[in-house]
């Protein structure tokens, strides 16, 4: 932190901008022009965004602890089905923006970096795999998600019995959730693409963090290189998604990514530590904000 100096301020503030963009995307998914009750205060959505991600960062498995919290907080305003579908839809758009981010970075890598035949094949494989997932998501948005998944789970031994019971108990709610998913893509497509673009743009803003760290270290790193490093480390960290706060995976991903563009691995380790400090501060902000909101509700 001493090495980043005052540059740590824009590093920290860049994530305020990211969270605001995330919240605008979340709001676009929640709001339905014909349903006045879905127009929630932006500050409430921003709080759920920041606090939800704070919980996700410290969740021991698959970083999904923030989603139940968001559903619980939205339920009094939107009802169970709308709250669940909104959070699920936002999560799907968030993942989809990840894929778009990786696809763009693969194109940049192919255009900018000299690659060995092995790396070229790997990049092309990731590109095709990402396009396949993107296509699969488009099918999910058209057909719905929850009912399809539960019907699939019903065919699996042991799990099928519980999936069948859950489906019978929650069938109406699940079908309503699927209707909301299909409605966003079919009837509110402009809001869907607005949310997707905003989430992707938030990831581009996230590259500024690494760019600011590079400037603080006196490195000659341009924004394209920062984009490649950010996406490469993100891809590696998400391949090992079950560790809380992506412990070790982020630093390792950054070390490999900066090495690929000509910097030493130690630069990646330092970047990982700097982003870790920023993350801890924002986790604290999110959890404190959540605690304040809960106290206000109880009073």
N, C-alpha and C positions, 0 to 999 in steps of 0.2 A: 504493500500500500504506500510505503514511503517512496518507492521508486516511481509510482504513477503520479505522486504529488497532487497538484490541483486538478490534473486530468481525471482523477477519480470522481470529481463532481459531475462532469458531462457523462461519464460512464454510468453513474447512478441515475442521472436524470434521463438518459436515453431509455431506460426501462420504464420510467413514468410515461414517456411518449408511447412506448410499446403497449403498456397496459391500457392506456386510453384508447388506442386503436383497437385492441382486443375487445374492449368494452363496447365500442361503437359497432363492431361486427356482431357481438352478442345481442346488442339491442336491435340490430337489423333483423336478426333471426326471430327474436321474441315478438316484435311488434307486427300486428296485423292491421292494415288500414281500416278494415271494417269492424274491428273489435276494439273499442276505446279502452277496455280494461287491461289491454296488453301494453299500454304506453306507460311504462314505469319510469320513475326518476332516474336520470343518468347516474347520479352519485351512488344510488343503490346498486346498479348494475356494475359500476366500477369497483365498488367494495366487494361484490361477489366474485368479480374477476380476479382481483388481487388476492383476496383471502382464499379463493378456490385453488389458485396456483400455489399459494404458500403451503396448503395442505398436501397438494400433489407432490411437491418437492420432498416432503418428509415422509410420504407414504412408503412403507417397506416393499410393496409389491405393485408393479405396473403403473404406479403414479396416478391412481384414479380416485383417491380419497376425497378430492375436492368436489367431484360430481354429485355424490349423495348430499353433501352440504348445500350445494347450489339448489338442488331439487327441493330440499327441505325448506330453504328460505324463500323460494319462489312459489311454493305450493299455496300459501295463504292468499297470494295475489292472483295466481293463474289457474289454480286447481291442479290436481295430481297429473292428469294426462298432458296438459299443456306445459306444465313445469318440466315433466320428464322428457317430453319430446323436444323442448327448447334446449335443454342441457345436452341431450343426446345429439341433436342436430349440430349444435355448436361444436361438440367434441369431434363429430365427423368432418365438419368443415375445417377444424383446426388440424386434424390429421391429413386431410386432403391438401391443405396449404403446405404442409411439410413435404408431401410428395412433389408438388409443383416446384417448391424451392430446390429439392434435390435434382429434379429433372433439368431445371435451368442451370444449376451448378455443373451437372454432367456435360451439358452443351458447352459451358465456359471452359471446363477442363479440357475437353476435346479440341477446343479452338485455341487455347492459350498455352497449355503445358505440353512439353515433349513426353510422350508416353512409350513405355516398352510394349511389345506385342501382348504380354500378359495383362498389363493394366488397361490396354485398349479394349481387349475382350471383356474384362471385368466391367469397365465403364459402359460398354454397349449392352452387356447383360443387365446392369442396373437400370439403364435407360428403358430397355424393353420391359423389364419387370415393373418399373414405375408406371409406364403407360398402361400395362395390364391392370394394375391396381386402380388406376384412374378410371379405366373403362368399367371395372367391377363396381366402383362406387356409383357410377352413373346408373347402373342397373339397380343398385340398392335404393337409390333415391326414387326410381320409378316404381318399384315394386313394394317398398316398405322394408323394414329391417327386423323389428322385434318378433313378429309372428313367424317370419321365415326362419330366423335363428332358432326359436323355440321348437318349431316343427322338426328342424334338423336334429336338435338335441334329444328329442323324443325317441329317435331311432338308435341312440347310443345306449348300450347296456349300463345299468346302474344309474346313470345320470337321467335316462329317459323317464323313469318313474316320477322323479321330482320335477322335471320339466313339464310333464303332462299335468301334474297337480297344480303347478304354478300357473300354467296356461289356462286351465279351467277356472281358477279363482280370479285371475286378472284379465280374462279374455276381452272384456269390454274396454278396459283401460288400454290394453296393448293394441287393440285394433284402432282406437282413437289416436294413439301415438303414431301408428303407421300412417294414418290418414294425414296427420300433421306433417310427417316426413315427405309424403308424396305431394302434399299441397305446396310446400315450400319450393320444390323443384318444378312443379307443373304450373302453379298459379302465381307464385311470387318469385319467379325466376330472377328478376332484377335484384331482389334482396339477397337471394342466394349468391349470385355472382359478386354483389357488393361485399358481402361478408367474406367470400373467398379471396377477393382482391385485397381487402383490408388485412386479413390474416397473413397473406403473402407479403404485403408491404411491411407489416410489423416485423417479419423475419429479415427483410432487407435492412430495416432500421437497426435490427439486432447486430448486423455486421459492423455498424459504427462503433460498437463497444470494443471489438478487437482492433479496429482501426485506431481508436483513441489510445489503447494500450500500446500499440506499436509506436505511435508518435511519442508517447511518454518514455519509451525505451530507446528512442532515437533511431528506430528502424525505418528503412525505406520500403514500406509496404503500401501498395495502392489499394483502392477500395475493391477492385476486382479480386485481388489476392485475398483480401479480408473476407469477401463473399465465398470464395472457394474454401478457405480455412473454416469458416463458420459452418458451411453446409457439410463439409467432410467430417468434421468433429461431431456434428449433430447426427449424421447418419450412423457413425460408429457407436455413439452413446445410445441411440434408440434401438440398435441391434441387441444391446444388453440392457433391457428396459426394466429389470426387476430390482435393481439396486436403488435404495433411497438416495436422493440428491445426485444420482448417477456417479456415486463415489468411485474415483479412479478411472472410470470410462471416459469422462470428459477430458481429463488431463492427458490420458493416453491418446485419445482421438485428436486433440489439439497438437500434441507432439508429432504425430504422424503427418497431420495436415500441413503444419508449417515446414516440416522437413521436405515435403513434396514440392514446395515453392522456393526452396533454397535457403531456409533459415535453420538454425540449430534446434534440436529437440527441446533444449532448456527454455527457449522462448515460449514454446507451447505449454510447458509446465508452469511458467510464470503467468501466462495468460489464464490458465486454468485456475490458479490460486487467486488471481485478481477477480475473476468472474465469480469464484466461490464466495469471496468476501461480499461482493455486491449482492449475491443471491441470499446470503444470510441476513443482510440488512433488510431486503425486501420481504423475506419470510417473516422477520420480526414485525415489520410494518403491517403485513397482511393479518397475522395472528392477533396483534394488538387491536387492529381495526375491527376484526371479528368479535373480539372480547368486549369492546366498547358497545358495539351494536347489540350484542346479547344482553348486556347490562341494561341498556335503554329499553329493550323489550320487556325485561323482567320488572323494571320499575314502572 
